[in-house]
Amino acid sequence: MRAKPKKNQPRAGNRRLSTWRQRKQQHLLDVNVRARRASHHRNRRILVAVSKVALVIAVCAGLYYGACTALSRFFFDNPDYRLSTIGVQTDGTLLRDQILKSAGLREGLNIFSINLAQVHDRLQQLPQVDDVQVERKMPNEIDIQITERKPIAWITSEKTVANPFASDAAFLVDARGILMKEKKLLPEYLALPLITGCSSEALVPGKVVDSFEAKAALELLRLTTTSFMQTRFQIREVDVSKGYCLLVTDKNHTEVMFGFDRLDTQMQRLEQFLVYSDDTQREIATVNLLVARNIPVTFAKPVSAVISELEPPSGLAASAHEAKPAPKETKAAAPEPEIRKAKAVQPTIRKALPYSPGVKKFHSSPPPLPVRKAIPLQRFNQEGNGNG
């Protein structure tokens, strides 16, 4: 056993001053004190943070309230900024009341309460509008400039339309294929070409036409905008109901059949035929451009041939002339020399044979015999006697 140290005996240098029980009790006391201090510091930090956040919110709310009050007093409720002038400029048929109603604008509104982006979007949704510019001019004016779509043709699902103005199934269409239904129709719209036979399901105002045939017809109209075609080949009607071709009729009632592919090449061929028609002064009746070679072409009858067909035959005219009673003459008139009248030579008309691949021929009448000038009988006898 370990001997107990005596009271007067000095302690060793490495010996503990407290027992393990004392040290345990002291450690527990230190832990409790530090936990209370940490909780106190934590609560203090939370309180400071909450106070700062509340202060920031209060400052922001005060600034917002002050800003709203200032804006309402100096801008939104200020009578100097009430809308008094709305300028509307358009290059088409849209009316001022229609534009203002679609834009949701009226006089008396505060100029700062108007959302220009919303006004722009509302006007852009109109089928007739191509481009919109909305500008705010201080203190009380707004300007609206509208560029409307230019229609290039009428389009309808019906096969025959006498008057597109009076037809509810006829729509105006621009170069990009957007359909329009104008409330105010201009006189020049009546002269626009007509596209007939389109599918009625694809015709919705404000939408782009989805029909393949209608798009081909619009492309054909675009190709006729050259200077030569504008004066020589003006399209009046395009029939797309056949499904395999475009049947085009121009102002001279010439019927041209186009295929859907390579419209530019077909237009070049037609231009060559038109140049030949102008050079020969013969009007084309029909052209079939579906084939690339040996293109069937027919020519219309000239005006002189039509007039000659309408005139009565010479035999009937002579009999009618002989039926009239001759006036009485006091003196016998000397017999006039008989003159042989030459018959007028009618121009020949070529008719196209039915098309067959590799064959390009025309029916033609044989050329007329040369006609010599008639000689009076007396002169003929004198010349004959003198020679005899």
Phi, psi and omega in degrees: 000150181281135183279142178285139180286150178282157183295320183275351183281134180290149182276156179288159184289331183260017182266139182290150180271338181234160180276175182288333177290318178296318180295322179295317179295320178295322179295319178297319178296319179295321180295316180297319180295316181292324178295318179294322178294317180295319178295320178297315179295321179295314178297324178294317179296320179297317180297320178294318180295316179297321179296319179295316180297317179296321178295319179296317178297318179296319178295317179296317178297320178295317178296319180295315179297318179294320179294318179296319179296318180292318179295318179296321183285319187263342185236295190289325179260010181277122180295343180289340183255022174280134183293120181238343182226124176238107179270127181237124178232126179218152181253018182228216187256003179293138180270157181297315180297322179294321180292315181294324178293319179291325181279343182074033181250147174204157180288145181105344177287153175288135186292335180275344179274359182267125177271108183293328179294319178294321177298318179298316181293322179295317180288329180291338180283349177292135182298331184278346188271131176258319181212145182227139173229121180243128184228135177262124178244120182287147004263346190212042184219143175227131179250136179235123177242123185240132172251114184272158177287142179263114179290143179245350182194163168264149177222138183210158177274348179281154181279327180226127178227117181284318183225104179296334180299322185267358183265130177283343181268001181260134180234154172272146181223140179264186185293336180270002176086015179274129184275145181223151174230096184285137173278331178242114183263131179270154181299329182289346177291335181290335180274000180287149177295160185242128175256116185245161176081015180280157179293131183288339181291335183268000184260097178227125181301137181088349180258163177272134181293133184259354183291131179295320180294320179294321177296322177294322178295320177294322176295322177295320177295325178293324181288342180270014180272003176291161185297321181290315183290329180296329180264334187257327185227089179259114184287133176253327182208142176233116180262116181251011185285342183290328176092340181241356181200170173250119180262109188252138176237129182261186184293336179267014179064027173277129180258122181237132181255118181251147169271169182280339184258146175055057180293327179295319178294318178295325178292325176295320177296317179297324178297322177295319177295322180292323176295318177296322178296320178291322180292321182268356180056045177232130184275135180280136178263308180219148176220134177247105182262014178291334180258152182272334182229156180054056185287125178289132180222137173236149182247146179282157178290142176291163183295323181297323180291322179294321180293320180294327177290329180282336181286148179289154178299158183291328181295319178293323179294322180292320180293323178293326179290324180286335181290336180289138178292134181282141179291150180288136180243139180284324182241144178288125181280147180291139180296127179281147179295138180286131181240128178280124181269134179274137178284142179291138181271121180274141177291146179280150181238123179270136178244139183284136173289156172303138187293136171217139184302135177080007182235131178218092182226164179226143169286137178212142177282152180298149182296141181292151178290148179294141182252125179265155181289135181289146181243132178303150183293320181299315180295324180294320180292317180301313181296327178290319179293319181297321180288330180288000000 
